[in-house]
Amino acid sequence: MLLSRVAERLYWAARYLERAEGAARIVREHSNLMVDLPLRVTPHWDHLLAITGARTDFDARYERADEKSIVTFLVADPLNAGSVQSSIAHARENLRTCRDILPTQAWNAVNDLYLAAQRGAADGVQRRFRSRFLETVIAQHQRLLGILTSTMSRDEAYTMLRLGRHIERADMVTRVLDVRAGLLLGDRGRRAELYDDLQWSSVLRSLSAQQMYNRRAVVGDGASEVIRFILGEPTFPRSVVYCLDGVQSSARLLPRSESVMAACRAALVELASSDAATLLAADELHRKADCLQIAIGTISDRIAAAYFGHASWPS
């Protein structure tokens, strides 16, 4: 059996890596959206802080909530534990202490990602280099996942990595949907509503869901179909239901998983309790996202209690 301290480090390394990719995606897509929108539409960057839940930390250290400050905070601030650079550094440190568990190629890929983040984070703040840096982070993490998928034994170590990845991904998806979609469903001016299609496409692209959504060839209200796809499409690996199913199937392989399985079932029941049409009201979508985040947090607490020897862990 895997030692609890090793299991915990693998779990949190996977969460930090997924967090780095998620932050890179939302910054990249918002930067692209600002280029696509006409100049008369006022750009807003504040909601990126709402997605990451880091507004209080940001306000304590930055005087202005402008593009440069927010992108610096989310991409290259070493004092922000959730920045792209810091998340990758935390992941590497967790994996360094148990690198004998990983395939050698995977550890090399982690080092490559870490070095790329250390070298390029400052450039990633600048508009002209930002897309290239963020694409590098995303591609290097995808390379690591490919190596793990094709070379690592399906044992307890792999299961912990998979648990952490799915938990973090589900949490990030609910945050993106809550903030980005919530803004589009709220009261706005007529001028802003003219660009809703572009903004809904940006929401999908921030989750790498645009092409798979288009393949569904759905007919009907675009907003409700986007929400349904992101929350409940069982074949899409970044939907909330797919991630929760992944957590459940992984937990089933571990001993003492009864409490974790029960929390997974409760989260799936919560997810299925509303259809997409009822979530077109911003308040209802916000309530649903809050309930899902609480349910996902409960799963994480149950994992910690069952396998790490404590009841919870700071987010």
N, C-alpha and C positions, 0 to 999 in steps of 0.2 A: 504494500500500500504506500501511497505517496505521503510524505511528511506534511503536516498541516502548514508549516511555514513555507514549504516549497509550493504547495497548492495555492496558498494565498498570493505568493509573488507571481505565479503564472497567471492567476485570475486577474490581478490588478495590472500586470503588464499588458494583457490583452485589452483591458478597458482603456488604459492610457493610449495605446496605439490607435484604437478605434476612435477615441476622443480627438486625437491629433488629426486623423483623416476627416472626421466630421467637421471640425473647426476649419480645416483647409477648404472643404467643399463650400461651406456657407460664405466664407470670405470671398472665395473665387467667384461664386455665382452672383453675389451681390455686387462685386466690382464689375462684372460683365453686364449686369442689369443697368447699372448707372451709365454705362456707355451706350446702351440701347435706348434708354429713355430720352425724350427730347429735353433740351436745356430748360424749358419753361417749367418742367416738373421738378420740384424741390427734392434734392437727394436727402435721404435719412439713413443714418448709420446706427442710431441708438438701439434699434431692435435687435441688432446682433448681440448686444450685451444682454438683452432680455432672454435670448435663446440660450446663452451660456449661463445665465443666472449670476452674472458677475458684476452687476451694476454697482453694488456697494463698494467692492474692492476697487473698481475703476475710479469712482468718484473720490475715494480716499487719496489717490495718488496722481490724478490728472485734473488739470484745471478746465480743459475744454473737451467737449464730446464731439470733436470733428473727425474727419476721415483718418487723418494721420495718427491721431492719438488712439482711436479705437482699433485700427489695424495693427498698430504697434503692440497694444495690449493683448490682442488675440493671437498674434502671430509670433512676435519676437520678444516679449517681455519675460525675462527669466524669473521675475518675482511673482508672476501670475502662474499658479500651478496648473491652470487649464489652457495656457497658450500652446500653440503648436510646438514650439521649441522645448518648453518645459515638459510637456506630456511625453514627448519622445525621449527626453533625458531620463524621466522617471521610469519609463518602460525599460529602457536599456539597463538601468541600475537594478531593477527587479530581476531581469533575465540574466544579468552578469553573475549573480550569486547562485544561479542554478543552470548555468549554460551547458552543463554535462547532460541535462535532460533533453536539450534541443539538438536536432540535426546540425552538423557543422555549417552547412549551407545557410541554415536559418539564422544562426548567430552572426555569420558574415553579413547577411542581409540587414540584420538589426544594426550592426556597426555602420554599414553603408548609409542607412537611413539617418542615423545619429549624426554622422559627419556631414551629410548633405544639409541637415537642419542647422547645425552649428555654423557652417560656412555661409549658408544662403539666407538665414532668417532676416538679417538686416536689409538685404536687397529685397526681400519679400514685402517689405513695407512700402517700397516705392512702386508706383503704378506701372512703370515701364517693365519692371522685372517681376512683379507680383505673380502674374499668371504662371510664368515659367517655374518659379519656386514652388508654388502650391501644387502644380501638376506633378512636380518631381516628388513631393511628399506623398501624394496620393498613389502615384505609380510605384514608388518604392515599397509602400505598405502592401499594395496589391501583389507585388512580387513576393514579399515575405509570406503572405497568405497562400500563394500558389505553392511555394516551397513546403510549407507546413502540411498543406493538403496532400501533396504528392509523396512526401518522404517521411512523415512522422507516424509512428505506430498509434493506433486508436486505443490508447490506454488512459489512465486517470489524468495524466499530464495534458494530453490533447483535449480531454473533456473539460478540464478547467479553463484552458485557453478558449474553447468554444463557448463556455458559459459566460465568461467575461465579455467576449466580443458581442454576443447576442444581447446581453443585458444593456451594455453601453449603447449599442445601435438602436435598440427599441426606445431607450430613454431619449436619445438625440432626435429620433424621428418625431416623437410626440412633442418635443420642444419646438422643432421647426414648424410643425403643423399648427401648434398653438399660437405662436407669434406671427409667422408669416401669413398663414391663412386667416388667422383672426383679424389681422389688419385689413385684409381684402374684404372680409365680410362685415366690417364695421361701417359706421357712417362716414362717408368721405365726399369730397366735392365731385361734381360731374366731370371735371377735367381729369381727375385721377382715375375715374372709372373707365375712361376711354382706353386705358392701357392694361385692363384686367387680364386679358388673354396673355399678354407678354409676362405679366407678373405671376400668373398661375404656372406658366411654362418654367419660369425661374424657380418656383417652389419645387417642381418636379426635377429640374436639373440639379438642384442642390442635394437631392437624394439619388442622383443618377437613375431617375425613373422615367425620364421623358420618352425614350425610345420604346421601352416596354409598355408604357401607358398607351402610346400611339398604336402599338401592335394589337391592342385589345379592340380597337375600332368601335368604341362604345358610342352610343347615341343617347343624347339627353343633355341635361344640365351639366355644363363643364365643371362647375365648382363641386357639385355633389359627387360626380364621378371621380374627380381627383382625390377628394377626401376618402371615398370608399376604397380606391386603389391603394392609397398610402397606408390606410389602417388595416384593410381586410382582404387584400389580394393574396391568397395562400400560395401562389406560385412565384411571387416576386420576393427575392431574398432580403430586401430592405423594408418590407412592410412590417407593421407591428405584429400582425398575427403570425407571420412566418418566423420572426425572431422569438416570439413567445413559444411557438411550437418547437423551435430549436432548443430553447432552454429546457423545456419539458422532456424532450427526447434525450438530451444530454444528462439531465438529472436522473433519469430512469436507469442509467448505466452505473450510478454510484450507490454505495451503501448509505443507509440512514437518510434517504432522500424523501421520506414521507411528508415532512413539513414543507420542503421545497416544492414537491409536486402539488400539494394542496394550495400553495400560494400561486403557482402557475395556473391551476384550474380557476382560481378566483379571478386572476387577471384576464383570462380568456372569457369568462362570463361577463366581466365588466366591459370588455371590448365588444362583445356581441349584444350588449343590452340596448344599443342605440343604432339606428340605421343612418346612412349618410345624409338623408334628407332632413332629419331632425337636427343635424349639426350645422346647418347653414346659418343659424343664428350665432353670432360671435360669442355671446354669453354661454350658450349651450356647448359650443366647441371648447371653450376655455374650461368649463366644468368637467367635460369628458377628459380633456388632456390632463387636468389635475388629478382626477381619479386614477387614470392609467399610470401617471408618474408615481403616485403613492403605491399602487399595486406592484409596479416594477421595483420600487425601493424595498417593499416588503419581501419580495423574492430575494433580493440581494442580502437583506438582513438574515433571512433564513439560511442562505448559503453560508454566510459568515458564522452563524451559530452552529451549524451542523459540521463544518469542516475546518474552520479557522480558530475556534475556541473563544470567540467573543460574539456579542450580539449584533454589532453594527460597525460601520466604518465611515469616516468623514467622506462626504461626496467630493 
